[in-house]
Amino acid sequence: MSFQNLFIPHQRSEEEERWLREEIAEQASLYNKIVKAMDDLAPQRDLWYAEFLERIQTRGFNTDGDIRVKIAPEDIPVKPTRPHKVVY
């Protein structure tokens, strides 16, 4: 599906164009700050993942009320090779 067919042609004033450029720059800056914060958190996040995976293998997790189920090591997902992705 081409989105070009969905675009409604219109003209913007210079003030609207300037505001739009400023807004896009601000959003890009905010996004980059979020990505940096997420990347800086990577070592701690890896530790959290490891602790969680160990916990569900040793203590298990609650499935219903007080019923706990332990996860077998072969059922633990393999860590992806791709970098962590920030989505908002």
C-alpha positions as CSV (number, residue, x, y, z in Angstrom):
1,M,0.0,0.0,0.0
2,S,1.4,3.4,-0.9
3,F,0.9,6.1,1.6
4,Q,1.5,8.7,-1.1
5,N,-2.1,8.3,-2.1
6,L,-3.2,9.1,1.4
7,F,-1.3,12.4,1.6
8,I,-3.5,15.5,1.4
9,P,-1.6,18.2,-0.4
10,H,-1.4,21.5,1.5
11,Q,0.8,24.5,2.0
12,R,2.4,25.6,5.3
13,S,3.3,29.1,6.2
14,E,7.0,29.8,7.1
15,E,6.0,30.0,10.7
16,E,4.4,26.5,10.6
17,E,7.5,25.2,8.8
18,R,9.8,26.7,11.4
19,W,7.7,25.2,14.2
20,L,7.7,21.8,12.6
21,R,11.5,21.8,12.2
22,E,11.9,22.8,15.8
23,E,9.5,20.2,17.0
24,I,11.2,17.4,14.9
25,A,14.6,18.5,16.3
26,E,13.3,18.4,19.8
27,Q,11.7,15.0,19.4
28,A,14.9,13.6,17.8
29,S,17.0,15.0,20.7
30,L,14.6,13.5,23.3
31,Y,14.7,10.2,21.5
32,N,18.5,10.2,21.5
33,K,18.6,10.9,25.2
34,I,16.3,8.0,25.8
35,V,18.4,5.7,23.7
36,K,21.6,6.8,25.5
37,A,19.9,6.1,28.9
38,M,18.8,2.7,27.7
39,D,22.2,1.9,26.4
40,D,23.9,3.1,29.6
41,L,21.5,0.8,31.6
42,A,22.6,-2.3,29.5
43,P,24.9,-3.9,32.1
44,Q,22.3,-3.5,34.9
45,R,19.5,-4.8,32.6
46,D,21.6,-7.9,31.7
47,L,22.0,-8.5,35.5
48,W,18.3,-8.2,36.0
49,Y,17.6,-10.7,33.2
50,A,20.1,-13.2,34.6
51,E,18.6,-12.9,38.1
52,F,15.1,-13.3,36.7
53,L,16.0,-16.4,34.7
54,E,17.8,-18.0,37.6
55,R,14.8,-17.2,39.9
56,I,12.2,-18.8,37.6
57,Q,14.4,-21.9,37.3
58,T,15.0,-22.3,41.1
59,R,12.0,-20.9,42.8
60,G,9.6,-21.0,39.8
61,F,6.7,-18.6,39.3
62,N,3.1,-18.5,40.4
63,T,0.7,-19.9,37.8
64,D,-2.5,-20.0,39.8
65,G,-2.8,-18.9,43.4
66,D,0.0,-20.5,45.4
67,I,0.9,-23.1,42.7
68,R,4.5,-22.6,41.5
69,V,6.1,-24.0,38.4
70,K,9.8,-24.2,37.8
71,I,11.1,-23.6,34.3
72,A,13.4,-26.2,32.8
73,P,16.8,-24.9,31.6
74,E,16.0,-26.0,28.0
75,D,12.9,-23.8,28.1
76,I,14.8,-20.7,28.8
77,P,15.0,-18.4,25.8
78,V,18.4,-17.7,24.2
79,K,19.6,-14.1,24.5
80,P,19.2,-12.4,21.1
81,T,22.3,-11.1,19.4
82,R,20.7,-7.9,18.3
83,P,21.1,-4.8,20.4
84,H,18.3,-3.7,22.8
85,K,15.8,-1.6,20.9
86,V,14.1,1.5,22.3
87,V,10.5,1.8,21.2
88,Y,8.1,4.6,22.2
